[in-house]
Amino acid sequence: MGVHGLTGYIDENHQFFNKVKLQNTKIIIDGNNLFHRLYFDSALDFKYGGDYDLFTNAIHTFFEALSQCHICPYVVLDGGRDSTDKKIETIKERAKNKIRIAHALSRGDGGTLLPILAGQLFKQVLFQMQVPFVQCHSEADREIATLANQWACPVLSQDSDFCIFNLKAGYYPLKNFKWKNTSVSKDSSGLYIPALCFSIEKFCTYFSNMNRDLLPLIGVLIGNDYVNLALDTFFSKECFPIGRSASSGRKHIRIHGLLKWLSGFAEPKAVIEIILKYFNEKDQEELRKCLPVLMEDYTESEVDLAVFFQSGKMGFSHVPAALASKVPEWLIVTLMNGNMAPFISDCLVMRGVFLPSQVENTRRPSSHNCSLHIRNVMYGLLLNSNEISPDSTFNFSSAESGKTNSVAEKQCKMFYVEEFDRHEQSLKKNTIQAKPGRYSLNQLPEISASVKASYLLEALEVKPDVLPLPAHLQLPVIITCYWMTHAEPRVTLFHLQALLLCFMTGELHKMICEADSSGTLECGVQMVYDRLSHLKPRTRNLDVDVAHIFCQWQSCLLMGIYLNQLLGCPFPEPDLTRLYSGTRVHFTYYELKLVSADHLLKESPTAHQIYHSLLCTVTATVPGGFFQKKRKSKKSKGKQATALAVSPLGKNSVEDSDWHDANNRFAALNTEDLN
């Protein structure tokens, strides 16, 4: 995942690059690098929780540009942590840094932080656009380089490791890949993307025809993400040629000097022997074993991704032993297809997971506390190797209180997972006891979808009232019901209304898109959609308590999606594109302080119907009086200082009979007043 300082050094030296008009080729894309860069470079939201709709547009635009230039993309995504955990300290440092960035953003300072649903959304869009992709078992750099050389096509990334791999067709840094500036070729060969291609041939020629076998030593000696070798003694005593001005910076001067020095050797073994003489006998023995192993990280992989892309299948002979010994074959296939998150393999193989940072109130407990019960259910399914009869019952509420029924007590062994999460402004490791589950991991493929759906509802303590809803909204509403009863501080009606109005806006967008082809659309739908899509912020400052509530919902949805995936998706996976927009939810929340939800929807009975159907379903699952009623004051008369407490259908609403429309997908839903 990068050699420290090498990207900057390479960027300073334009002589290492070729100008290219890229078209009519395959290209291997570093998927994780791409979706980070697409989000960060698209001027999207960082502090409100994510502009997922705009992010989707950026992904579409990128791959459409490739298609116009007849560039065939193959996306390779990272998997879970390496079973040796040699990168653990780097992962911890990155997690700490993200916590610092999130805290800075919460205070109005700058920074870039990827919203937690962005990776899941990226895979959804790849599925929808039918872009071929694979999710590797761990970090994917070697597999990317191997496939690129096998097909003699370039690599697209922003990872300096690809300057060290001996790539036949070169490495294209995303920074210099001008995909927004497609141009027409003068020779009538069609559109192309202007780009710079890093040439390993030019690089080695510049350094006195350096032997390419020496390239892996660059990553090892400069220090990559896997290790931080104690080579300061070596660097301080060995004399390197300088040949660079002091303005280049100390790091770049060291890199340049090292490269000049390496170019004087014929092969790596001679370099290693020079390095070892600066260390005592004990360290020499350790380094003599360590350095060749580290250099292997820059050699080709045995995993043949070409087979996967050509057939959709992969032999299991190349699956890491640690993964193969703990993960059933069906789950390995699901992971490679991207239908399950690396979070799952980290839990199984490493018994440890990192929870992603969000912009929240750092004075409160982590927003991930809200989804702890969902993760506990998931951990129980993943780590329970004992099979309990499907006819046996299990009481989740009893398990939460530390009690188990006789079946679980006799047959279930306790397992633990280490979670790394935010505590105030630092990173803390928490040991979580997995709750005993009704089923084992090996049983899951044999269980019917209806039984799995009931299991998920029971585990999350949500009533089946959500089932009459359109299928694509069932899981988000289940998660919303769960969030309502687990969030701390408590969810208010304004929070819930803002969230459901965001759901509803996504539904209106679909109707508008469908109407473009059918030509039939209720006249008020576009008006309401435009109003909710263009709300302006009522304050410049982020209300961290409001953000904290919505961060808890995102955490619950992410973990709910993971649990649903583990169960084989008994509920359709929600389309994240239009389901949630952090900026829209926050702006709507502030707007509801001034006007009622019904006022925002007044032109469209269809919008009114969708919103109140969702609101009725959710509020039916919480106890009466869950929302505290407020009385109207003279100052707030006519505004929603009194929001709709337990009964979501105000008397100023359109009559139920007026909402039903033959073209409305929600028309058959129960809109009965909760009273």
C-alpha positions as CSV (number, residue, x, y, z in Angstrom):
1,M,0.0,0.0,0.0
2,G,2.8,2.4,-0.8
3,V,6.4,3.2,-0.2
4,H,6.7,6.3,2.0
5,G,7.9,9.3,0.0
6,L,8.3,7.5,-3.3
7,T,5.2,8.9,-5.0
8,G,6.4,12.5,-4.3
9,Y,9.9,11.6,-5.6
10,I,8.6,10.0,-8.8
11,D,6.2,13.0,-9.4
12,E,9.2,15.3,-9.3
13,N,10.9,13.4,-12.2
14,H,8.9,13.8,-15.4
15,Q,11.7,12.0,-17.3
16,F,10.4,8.7,-15.8
17,F,7.0,9.0,-17.6
18,N,5.7,8.6,-21.1
19,K,2.7,10.7,-22.4
20,V,0.0,8.3,-23.6
21,K,-3.3,8.5,-25.4
22,L,-5.0,5.5,-23.8
23,Q,-7.7,3.7,-25.8
24,N,-8.6,0.2,-27.0
25,T,-7.0,-1.8,-24.2
26,K,-7.7,-3.8,-21.0
27,I,-6.7,-2.1,-17.8
28,I,-6.3,-3.5,-14.3
29,I,-7.7,-1.1,-11.7
30,D,-6.7,-1.0,-8.0
31,G,-10.3,-0.8,-6.8
32,N,-9.7,0.5,-3.2
33,N,-7.4,3.2,-4.5
34,L,-9.9,4.2,-7.1
35,F,-13.0,4.6,-4.9
36,H,-11.0,6.7,-2.4
37,R,-9.7,8.9,-5.1
38,L,-13.1,9.3,-6.8
39,Y,-14.7,10.4,-3.6
40,F,-11.9,12.7,-2.5
41,D,-11.5,14.3,-5.9
42,S,-15.2,15.0,-6.5
43,A,-15.7,17.8,-4.0
44,L,-18.2,15.7,-2.0
45,D,-19.2,16.0,1.7
46,F,-16.9,14.7,4.4
47,K,-18.6,16.0,7.6
48,Y,-22.3,15.2,7.2
49,G,-21.9,11.5,6.6
50,G,-21.6,11.2,2.8
51,D,-23.1,12.3,-0.5
52,Y,-23.7,8.8,-1.8
53,D,-25.9,9.9,-4.7
54,L,-23.2,12.3,-6.0
55,F,-20.6,9.6,-5.4
56,T,-22.6,7.2,-7.6
57,N,-22.7,9.8,-10.3
58,A,-18.9,10.1,-10.2
59,I,-18.4,6.3,-10.4
60,H,-20.8,6.1,-13.4
61,T,-19.0,9.0,-15.2
62,F,-15.6,7.4,-14.7
63,F,-16.6,4.0,-16.1
64,E,-18.6,5.6,-18.9
65,A,-15.4,7.5,-19.9
66,L,-13.5,4.3,-20.1
67,S,-16.2,2.7,-22.2
68,Q,-16.2,5.6,-24.7
69,C,-12.5,5.0,-25.2
70,H,-13.0,1.3,-25.6
71,I,-11.0,0.6,-22.4
72,C,-12.1,-2.6,-20.7
73,P,-11.7,-2.3,-16.9
74,Y,-11.0,-5.2,-14.5
75,V,-11.3,-4.0,-10.9
76,V,-9.4,-5.8,-8.2
77,L,-10.3,-5.1,-4.5
78,D,-8.4,-5.7,-1.3
79,G,-9.7,-8.4,1.0
80,G,-9.1,-8.8,4.7
81,R,-6.0,-8.5,6.8
82,D,-3.0,-10.7,6.0
83,S,-3.0,-13.8,8.2
84,T,0.5,-13.0,9.5
85,D,-0.8,-9.6,10.6
86,K,2.6,-8.1,9.7
87,K,0.8,-4.8,8.8
88,I,-1.0,-4.5,12.1
89,E,1.0,-1.5,13.4
90,T,0.4,0.4,10.2
91,I,-3.3,-0.4,10.3
92,K,-3.5,0.9,13.9
93,E,-1.7,4.1,12.9
94,R,-4.0,4.7,10.0
95,A,-7.0,4.1,12.3
96,K,-5.7,6.6,14.8
97,N,-5.1,9.2,12.1
98,K,-8.7,8.8,10.8
99,I,-10.0,9.4,14.3
100,R,-8.0,12.6,14.4
101,I,-9.3,13.7,11.0
102,A,-12.9,12.9,12.0
103,H,-12.5,15.0,15.2
104,A,-11.0,17.9,13.2
105,L,-13.9,17.7,10.8
106,S,-16.4,17.8,13.6
107,R,-14.8,21.1,14.8
108,G,-15.1,22.7,11.4
109,D,-11.5,22.1,10.4
110,G,-10.3,20.5,7.1
111,G,-9.6,16.9,6.2
112,T,-10.7,14.0,4.1
113,L,-12.5,11.0,5.5
114,L,-14.4,8.4,3.4
115,P,-18.0,7.8,4.5
116,I,-18.5,4.3,5.9
117,L,-21.0,3.1,3.3
118,A,-18.8,4.2,0.3
119,G,-17.0,0.9,-0.2
120,Q,-20.2,-1.1,-0.2
121,L,-21.8,1.4,-2.6
122,F,-18.8,1.1,-4.9
123,K,-19.4,-2.6,-5.2
124,Q,-23.1,-2.1,-5.8
125,V,-22.4,0.2,-8.7
126,L,-19.9,-2.2,-10.2
127,F,-22.6,-4.9,-10.1
128,Q,-25.2,-2.6,-11.7
129,M,-22.8,-1.5,-14.4
130,Q,-21.6,-5.0,-15.0
131,V,-18.0,-4.0,-14.5
132,P,-16.0,-7.2,-13.8
133,F,-14.3,-7.2,-10.4
134,V,-12.9,-9.6,-7.8
135,Q,-12.3,-9.2,-4.1
136,C,-9.0,-10.8,-3.0
137,H,-8.3,-12.6,0.2
138,S,-6.0,-9.9,1.5
139,E,-4.1,-7.0,0.1
140,A,-4.2,-7.2,-3.7
141,D,-1.1,-5.6,-5.0
142,R,0.7,-8.8,-6.1
143,E,-2.4,-10.2,-7.8
144,I,-2.9,-6.9,-9.6
145,A,0.7,-6.9,-10.9
146,T,0.5,-10.6,-11.9
147,L,-2.7,-10.2,-13.9
148,A,-1.5,-7.0,-15.6
149,N,1.7,-8.8,-16.8
150,Q,-0.3,-11.9,-17.8
151,W,-2.5,-9.8,-20.0
152,A,0.3,-7.3,-20.9
153,C,-2.0,-4.4,-20.0
154,P,-1.4,-1.4,-17.7
155,V,-2.3,-0.9,-14.0
156,L,-4.3,2.1,-12.8
157,S,-3.7,3.1,-9.2
158,Q,-2.1,5.8,-7.0
159,D,0.0,3.3,-5.1
160,S,3.8,3.8,-5.4
161,D,4.3,0.0,-4.9
162,F,3.5,-0.2,-8.6
163,C,6.7,1.7,-9.5
164,I,8.6,-1.2,-8.0
165,F,6.7,-4.1,-9.7
166,N,8.2,-4.9,-13.0
167,L,5.1,-4.1,-15.1
168,K,5.3,-4.8,-18.8
169,A,2.7,-2.3,-19.9
170,G,3.4,0.3,-17.2
171,Y,1.7,1.9,-14.3
172,Y,-0.7,4.8,-14.7
173,P,-1.0,7.1,-11.6
174,L,-4.6,8.2,-11.1
175,K,-3.3,11.7,-10.4
176,N,-2.2,12.0,-14.1
177,F,-5.1,10.0,-15.6
178,K,-7.3,12.7,-17.2
179,W,-10.5,10.7,-17.5
180,K,-12.6,13.8,-17.4
181,N,-10.8,15.2,-20.5
182,T,-11.5,12.5,-23.1
183,S,-10.3,13.8,-26.5
184,V,-10.7,12.7,-30.2
185,S,-7.7,11.3,-31.8
186,K,-6.4,13.0,-35.0
187,D,-5.9,9.7,-36.7
188,S,-9.6,8.9,-36.4
189,S,-9.0,6.0,-34.0
190,G,-11.7,7.3,-31.7
191,L,-11.7,8.9,-28.2
192,Y,-8.8,8.5,-25.8
193,I,-7.8,9.5,-22.3
194,P,-4.7,11.6,-21.9
195,A,-2.4,10.0,-19.3
196,L,1.1,9.7,-18.0
197,C,2.6,6.2,-17.8
198,F,5.4,5.4,-15.4
199,S,8.1,3.6,-17.4
200,I,10.2,1.1,-15.5
201,E,12.6,1.1,-18.5
202,K,13.1,4.8,-18.3
203,F,13.5,4.6,-14.5
204,C,16.2,1.9,-14.7
205,T,18.0,3.6,-17.6
206,Y,18.2,6.9,-15.7
207,F,20.0,5.0,-12.9
208,S,22.8,3.6,-15.0
209,N,20.7,0.7,-16.4
210,M,19.9,-0.6,-12.9
211,N,19.2,-4.3,-12.7
212,R,15.4,-4.7,-12.3
213,D,16.0,-7.5,-9.7
214,L,17.1,-4.7,-7.4
215,L,13.8,-2.9,-7.5
216,P,12.1,-4.8,-4.5
217,L,15.0,-3.6,-2.3
218,I,13.8,0.0,-2.9
219,G,10.5,-0.8,-1.1
220,V,12.3,-2.8,1.7
221,L,15.0,-0.2,2.4
222,I,12.9,3.0,2.1
223,G,10.3,1.3,4.3
224,N,6.9,0.2,3.1
225,D,3.6,-0.2,4.9
226,Y,4.5,-3.7,6.2
227,V,7.6,-3.0,8.1
228,N,9.7,-0.2,9.6
229,L,13.1,-1.7,9.6
230,A,15.6,-0.2,12.1
231,L,18.0,0.7,9.3
232,D,18.9,4.2,10.6
233,T,22.4,2.9,11.4
234,F,22.9,1.8,7.9
235,F,21.7,5.1,6.4
236,S,23.8,7.1,8.8
237,K,27.1,5.3,8.1
238,E,26.8,4.3,4.4
239,C,27.8,7.2,2.1
240,F,25.2,7.8,-0.6
241,P,25.8,10.0,-3.7
242,I,23.7,13.1,-3.2
243,G,23.3,14.9,-6.6
244,R,20.1,16.7,-5.4
245,S,19.5,20.2,-4.2
246,A,18.5,20.6,-0.6
247,S,15.2,22.1,-1.8
248,S,14.1,18.6,-2.8
249,G,13.5,17.7,0.9
250,R,15.4,15.3,3.1
251,K,13.2,12.3,2.2
252,H,13.6,12.7,-1.5
253,I,17.4,13.3,-1.2
254,R,17.7,10.0,0.7
255,I,15.6,8.1,-1.9
256,H,17.7,9.6,-4.8
257,G,20.9,8.7,-3.0
258,L,19.8,5.2,-2.3
259,L,18.8,4.6,-5.9
260,K,22.2,5.9,-7.2
261,W,23.9,3.6,-4.7
262,L,21.8,0.6,-5.6
263,S,22.6,1.1,-9.3
264,G,26.2,0.2,-8.6
265,F,25.3,-3.4,-7.7
266,A,24.7,-6.3,-10.0
267,E,22.3,-8.3,-7.9
268,P,20.4,-8.1,-4.5
269,K,22.5,-10.6,-2.6
270,A,25.6,-8.3,-2.7
271,V,23.4,-5.4,-1.4
272,I,22.1,-7.5,1.5
273,E,25.6,-8.5,2.6
274,I,26.7,-4.8,2.7
275,I,23.7,-3.9,4.8
276,L,24.3,-6.7,7.3
277,K,27.8,-5.6,8.2
278,Y,26.3,-2.6,10.1
279,F,24.4,-4.9,12.5
280,N,25.4,-7.2,15.4
281,E,25.4,-10.9,14.9
282,K,21.9,-11.5,16.3
283,D,20.3,-8.8,14.1
284,Q,22.3,-10.1,11.1
285,E,20.7,-13.5,11.4
286,E,17.2,-12.0,11.7
287,L,17.7,-9.7,8.8
288,R,19.2,-12.3,6.6
289,K,15.9,-14.3,6.9
290,C,13.7,-11.2,6.8
291,L,14.9,-9.2,3.8
292,P,14.3,-11.9,1.1
293,V,10.9,-12.6,2.5
294,L,10.0,-8.9,2.3
295,M,11.3,-8.7,-1.2
296,E,8.8,-11.5,-2.2
297,D,6.0,-8.9,-1.7
298,Y,7.1,-7.4,-5.0
299,T,7.2,-10.7,-6.9
300,E,4.3,-12.3,-8.9
301,S,1.5,-14.1,-7.1
302,E,0.5,-17.7,-7.6
303,V,-3.2,-16.7,-7.6
304,D,-4.5,-16.7,-11.2
305,L,-7.2,-14.0,-11.4
306,A,-7.4,-14.5,-15.1
307,V,-9.2,-17.8,-14.4
308,F,-11.7,-16.0,-12.2
309,F,-12.4,-13.3,-14.7
310,Q,-12.8,-15.8,-17.5
311,S,-14.9,-18.3,-15.7
312,G,-16.2,-16.7,-12.6
313,K,-14.6,-19.5,-10.6
314,M,-11.3,-20.0,-8.8
315,G,-9.6,-23.1,-7.6
316,F,-9.0,-23.3,-3.9
317,S,-5.4,-24.5,-4.1
318,H,-4.2,-20.9,-3.9
319,V,-6.4,-19.9,-1.0
320,P,-4.3,-18.9,2.1
321,A,-4.1,-21.8,4.5
322,A,-5.3,-19.7,7.4
323,L,-8.4,-18.7,5.5
324,A,-9.1,-22.2,4.1
325,S,-8.8,-23.8,7.5
326,K,-11.4,-21.5,9.1
327,V,-13.7,-20.5,6.3
328,P,-16.2,-22.9,4.4
329,E,-15.8,-23.1,0.7
330,W,-19.2,-21.4,0.0
331,L,-18.0,-18.4,2.1
332,I,-14.7,-18.1,0.2
333,V,-16.6,-18.0,-3.1
334,T,-19.0,-15.4,-1.7
335,L,-16.0,-13.2,-0.5
336,M,-14.3,-13.4,-3.9
337,N,-17.5,-12.4,-5.7
338,G,-17.7,-9.4,-3.5
339,N,-21.0,-10.5,-2.0
340,M,-19.6,-10.3,1.4
341,A,-17.3,-7.8,3.1
342,P,-13.7,-8.4,4.2
343,F,-15.0,-7.6,7.7
344,I,-16.3,-11.2,7.7
345,S,-13.0,-12.8,6.9
346,D,-11.2,-10.6,9.5
347,C,-13.6,-11.8,12.1
348,L,-13.1,-15.5,11.2
349,V,-9.4,-15.6,10.5
350,M,-8.0,-12.8,12.8
351,R,-10.7,-12.7,15.4
352,G,-10.3,-9.0,15.2
353,V,-11.9,-6.1,13.3
354,F,-11.4,-2.4,12.9
355,L,-14.6,-0.3,13.0
356,P,-14.5,2.7,10.6
357,S,-14.3,6.3,11.9
358,Q,-17.1,8.8,11.5
359,V,-17.6,12.5,12.1
360,E,-19.4,12.3,15.5
361,N,-19.3,13.7,19.0
362,T,-16.0,12.5,20.4
363,R,-17.2,13.3,23.9
364,R,-19.7,10.5,23.6
365,P,-19.1,6.8,23.3
366,S,-18.5,5.6,19.8
367,S,-21.5,5.5,17.5
368,H,-20.7,1.9,16.8
369,N,-21.9,1.0,20.3
370,C,-25.4,1.3,18.8
371,S,-24.8,-1.6,16.4
372,L,-23.0,-3.8,18.9
373,H,-26.0,-6.3,19.3
374,I,-26.0,-6.7,15.5
375,R,-22.3,-7.5,15.5
376,N,-22.8,-9.9,18.4
377,V,-25.4,-11.9,16.4
378,M,-23.0,-11.9,13.4
379,Y,-20.1,-13.0,15.6
380,G,-22.2,-15.8,17.0
381,L,-23.0,-17.2,13.5
382,L,-19.4,-16.9,12.3
383,L,-17.7,-18.4,15.3
384,N,-20.2,-21.0,16.4
385,S,-19.0,-24.4,15.1
386,N,-21.5,-26.4,17.1
387,E,-24.7,-27.3,15.3
388,I,-27.9,-26.8,17.2
389,S,-31.1,-28.3,16.0
390,P,-33.1,-25.8,13.8
391,D,-36.1,-26.7,15.9
392,S,-34.5,-25.4,19.1
393,T,-35.3,-21.9,20.2
394,F,-33.0,-19.2,21.4
395,N,-33.9,-16.1,23.3
396,F,-31.7,-13.2,22.2
397,S,-32.9,-11.0,25.1
398,S,-31.8,-13.6,27.6
399,A,-28.4,-13.8,25.9
400,E,-28.0,-10.1,26.3
401,S,-28.6,-10.4,30.0
402,G,-26.0,-13.2,30.3
403,K,-28.6,-16.0,30.5
404,T,-28.8,-18.9,28.0
405,N,-31.4,-21.6,27.5
406,S,-30.5,-25.1,28.2
407,V,-29.7,-26.0,24.6
408,A,-27.4,-23.1,24.0
409,E,-25.8,-23.6,27.4
410,K,-24.9,-27.2,26.8
411,Q,-23.9,-26.9,23.2
412,C,-22.4,-23.5,22.6
413,K,-18.9,-22.5,23.4
414,M,-18.0,-18.8,24.0
415,F,-15.9,-17.0,21.5
416,Y,-14.4,-13.5,21.6
417,V,-13.6,-10.9,18.9
418,E,-11.2,-8.0,19.4
419,E,-12.7,-4.7,18.1
420,F,-10.6,-1.6,17.5
421,D,-12.8,1.4,17.9
422,R,-12.7,5.1,18.9
423,H,-12.6,5.9,22.6
424,E,-12.8,9.7,23.0
425,Q,-10.0,10.8,20.6
426,S,-7.9,7.7,20.7
427,L,-8.0,4.1,19.4
428,K,-9.0,1.4,21.9
429,K,-9.2,-2.4,21.7
430,N,-12.4,-3.9,23.2
431,T,-12.8,-7.6,23.7
432,I,-16.4,-8.6,22.7
433,Q,-18.0,-11.9,23.6
434,A,-19.9,-13.4,20.7
435,K,-23.5,-14.3,21.5
436,P,-24.4,-18.0,21.0
437,G,-26.4,-18.4,17.8
438,R,-29.1,-20.8,16.7
439,Y,-27.2,-21.9,13.7
440,S,-23.6,-22.7,12.8
441,L,-21.7,-21.3,9.8
442,N,-21.9,-24.6,7.9
443,Q,-25.6,-24.8,8.3
444,L,-26.5,-21.5,6.8
445,P,-26.6,-22.5,3.1
446,E,-29.2,-25.2,3.9
447,I,-31.6,-22.9,5.7
448,S,-34.5,-21.4,3.7
449,A,-34.7,-17.7,3.1
450,S,-38.0,-17.3,5.0
451,V,-36.4,-18.9,8.1
452,K,-33.4,-16.7,7.8
453,A,-35.6,-13.6,7.5
454,S,-37.5,-14.6,10.6
455,Y,-34.2,-15.2,12.4
456,L,-32.9,-11.7,11.5
457,L,-36.1,-10.0,12.6
458,E,-36.0,-12.0,15.9
459,A,-32.3,-11.3,16.5
460,L,-32.9,-7.5,16.0
461,E,-36.1,-7.6,18.0
462,V,-38.2,-6.0,15.2
463,K,-41.8,-7.0,14.5
464,P,-42.8,-8.4,11.1
465,D,-44.8,-5.2,10.4
466,V,-42.2,-4.2,7.9
467,L,-42.9,-7.1,5.5
468,P,-45.8,-5.4,3.6
469,L,-43.3,-2.7,2.5
470,P,-41.7,-2.9,-0.9
471,A,-38.9,-5.4,-0.7
472,H,-36.0,-3.0,-1.3
473,L,-37.0,-0.9,1.7
474,Q,-37.6,-3.7,4.2
475,L,-34.0,-3.9,5.5
476,P,-33.5,-0.2,5.9
477,V,-36.8,0.0,7.8
478,I,-35.8,-3.0,10.0
479,I,-32.5,-1.2,10.8
480,T,-34.3,2.0,11.5
481,C,-36.6,0.3,14.0
482,Y,-33.6,-1.3,15.7
483,W,-31.8,2.1,15.7
484,M,-34.8,3.8,17.3
485,T,-34.6,1.6,20.4
486,H,-30.8,1.4,20.7
487,A,-29.5,4.9,19.9
488,E,-28.0,7.0,22.6
489,P,-28.8,9.9,23.0
490,R,-32.4,9.1,22.1
491,V,-33.8,9.5,18.6
492,T,-36.3,12.4,18.4
493,L,-39.2,12.6,15.9
494,F,-37.2,15.2,13.9
495,H,-34.4,12.7,13.4
496,L,-36.8,10.0,12.3
497,Q,-38.8,12.3,10.0
498,A,-35.6,13.6,8.4
499,L,-34.4,10.1,7.7
500,L,-37.7,8.8,6.3
501,L,-38.0,11.9,4.1
502,C,-34.6,11.0,2.7
503,F,-35.8,7.5,1.9
504,M,-38.9,9.0,0.3
505,T,-36.9,11.4,-1.8
506,G,-35.0,8.4,-3.2
507,E,-38.3,6.8,-4.1
508,L,-39.4,10.0,-5.9
509,H,-36.2,10.0,-7.9
510,K,-36.9,6.5,-9.2
511,M,-40.4,7.6,-10.2
512,I,-39.1,10.6,-12.0
513,C,-36.6,8.4,-13.9
514,E,-39.2,5.8,-14.8
515,A,-41.6,8.6,-16.0
516,D,-39.0,9.7,-18.5
517,S,-39.8,6.7,-20.5
518,S,-43.5,6.3,-19.6
519,G,-44.4,9.9,-19.6
520,T,-46.8,9.6,-16.6
521,L,-45.9,11.4,-13.4
522,E,-48.0,13.1,-10.8
523,C,-47.3,16.8,-11.3
524,G,-46.4,17.5,-7.7
525,V,-43.7,14.8,-7.5
526,Q,-41.0,16.8,-9.3
527,M,-41.8,19.9,-7.2
528,V,-41.5,18.0,-3.8
529,Y,-38.3,16.2,-5.0
530,D,-36.7,19.5,-6.1
531,R,-37.6,21.2,-2.8
532,L,-36.1,18.4,-0.6
533,S,-33.0,18.1,-2.9
534,H,-32.2,21.7,-2.7
535,L,-32.6,22.5,1.0
536,K,-30.0,25.0,2.2
537,P,-28.2,24.6,5.5
538,R,-29.7,26.5,8.4
539,T,-26.3,26.8,10.2
540,R,-22.7,26.7,9.1
541,N,-21.6,24.7,12.1
542,L,-22.1,21.0,12.4
543,D,-24.3,20.0,15.3
544,V,-22.2,17.0,16.6
545,D,-25.1,15.6,18.6
546,V,-27.3,15.5,15.5
547,A,-24.4,14.0,13.6
548,H,-23.9,11.4,16.3
549,I,-27.5,10.1,16.0
550,F,-27.2,9.7,12.2
551,C,-23.7,8.1,12.5
552,Q,-25.3,5.5,14.7
553,W,-27.9,4.8,12.0
554,Q,-25.2,4.4,9.4
555,S,-23.3,2.0,11.6
556,C,-26.4,0.0,12.2
557,L,-27.2,-0.1,8.4
558,L,-23.6,-1.2,7.6
559,M,-23.6,-4.0,10.1
560,G,-27.2,-4.9,9.2
561,I,-26.1,-5.3,5.6
562,Y,-23.1,-7.5,6.7
563,L,-25.4,-9.7,8.8
564,N,-27.9,-9.9,5.9
565,Q,-25.1,-10.9,3.5
566,L,-23.9,-13.6,5.9
567,L,-27.4,-15.0,6.0
568,G,-27.5,-15.1,2.1
569,C,-29.6,-11.9,1.8
570,P,-33.1,-13.0,3.0
571,F,-33.9,-9.3,2.5
572,P,-32.9,-7.6,-0.7
573,E,-29.8,-5.5,-0.2
574,P,-30.8,-1.8,-0.3
575,D,-29.6,0.4,-3.1
576,L,-27.4,2.9,-1.2
577,T,-27.3,5.3,-4.1
578,R,-30.5,7.2,-3.2
579,L,-31.4,5.7,0.2
580,Y,-29.3,8.1,2.3
581,S,-27.6,11.4,1.8
582,G,-25.9,12.9,4.8
583,T,-26.2,16.5,3.7
584,R,-29.9,16.1,2.8
585,V,-30.7,14.4,6.1
586,H,-29.0,17.1,8.1
587,F,-30.5,20.0,6.1
588,T,-34.0,18.3,6.4
589,Y,-33.6,17.9,10.1
590,Y,-33.0,21.7,10.5
591,E,-35.8,22.5,8.1
592,L,-38.3,20.4,10.2
593,K,-37.6,22.8,13.1
594,L,-39.4,25.5,11.1
595,V,-42.0,23.7,9.0
596,S,-43.9,20.5,9.2
597,A,-43.2,17.4,7.1
598,D,-46.7,17.7,5.7
599,H,-45.9,21.2,4.5
600,L,-42.8,20.0,2.7
601,L,-45.0,17.4,0.9
602,K,-48.1,19.4,0.3
603,E,-48.1,19.4,-3.5
604,S,-47.8,15.6,-3.9
605,P,-50.3,13.1,-2.5
606,T,-47.9,10.3,-3.7
607,A,-45.0,11.7,-1.7
608,H,-47.3,12.1,1.3
609,Q,-48.4,8.5,0.9
610,I,-44.9,7.1,0.8
611,Y,-43.7,9.1,3.7
612,H,-46.6,8.3,6.0
613,S,-46.5,4.6,5.1
614,L,-42.9,4.5,6.2
615,L,-43.6,6.6,9.3
616,C,-46.6,4.4,10.4
617,T,-44.5,1.2,9.9
618,V,-41.6,2.5,12.1
619,T,-43.7,4.1,14.8
620,A,-45.8,1.0,15.2
621,T,-42.8,-0.8,16.4
622,V,-42.0,1.5,19.3
623,P,-43.9,1.9,22.6
624,G,-46.7,4.5,22.9
625,G,-45.3,7.8,24.1
626,F,-41.8,7.0,22.7
627,F,-41.7,10.6,21.3
628,Q,-42.4,13.3,23.8
629,K,-45.3,15.5,22.8
630,K,-44.7,19.2,22.7
631,R,-47.4,21.8,23.1
632,K,-47.8,24.7,20.6
633,S,-46.6,28.0,21.9
634,K,-47.7,31.4,20.5
635,K,-44.2,31.9,19.1
636,S,-44.2,28.6,17.2
637,K,-47.8,28.6,16.0
638,G,-48.1,27.3,12.5
639,K,-44.6,25.7,12.7
640,Q,-43.6,22.2,13.7
641,A,-42.5,23.0,17.2
642,T,-45.2,20.4,18.0
643,A,-44.3,17.7,15.6
644,L,-46.6,14.7,15.3
645,A,-45.8,12.6,18.4
646,V,-47.1,9.1,18.4
647,S,-49.7,9.6,15.7
648,P,-47.8,10.5,12.5
649,L,-50.8,11.4,10.5
650,G,-51.9,14.9,11.3
651,K,-55.5,16.0,10.9
652,N,-54.3,18.4,8.2
653,S,-53.2,15.4,6.1
654,V,-54.8,14.4,2.8
655,E,-57.4,11.8,3.5
656,D,-56.2,8.2,3.2
657,S,-58.6,7.5,0.3
658,D,-57.0,10.3,-1.7
659,W,-53.5,8.7,-1.5
660,H,-54.2,5.6,-3.4
661,D,-53.0,5.6,-7.0
662,A,-52.9,2.7,-9.4
663,N,-49.4,3.7,-10.5
664,N,-48.1,4.1,-6.9
665,R,-46.0,1.2,-5.7
666,F,-47.0,2.2,-2.1
667,A,-50.8,2.3,-2.9
668,A,-51.5,-1.1,-1.2
669,L,-49.7,-0.2,2.0
670,N,-51.6,0.2,5.2
671,T,-51.9,3.9,6.0
672,E,-54.2,3.6,8.9
673,D,-53.8,6.2,11.6
674,L,-51.9,4.6,14.5
675,N,-54.5,5.9,16.9
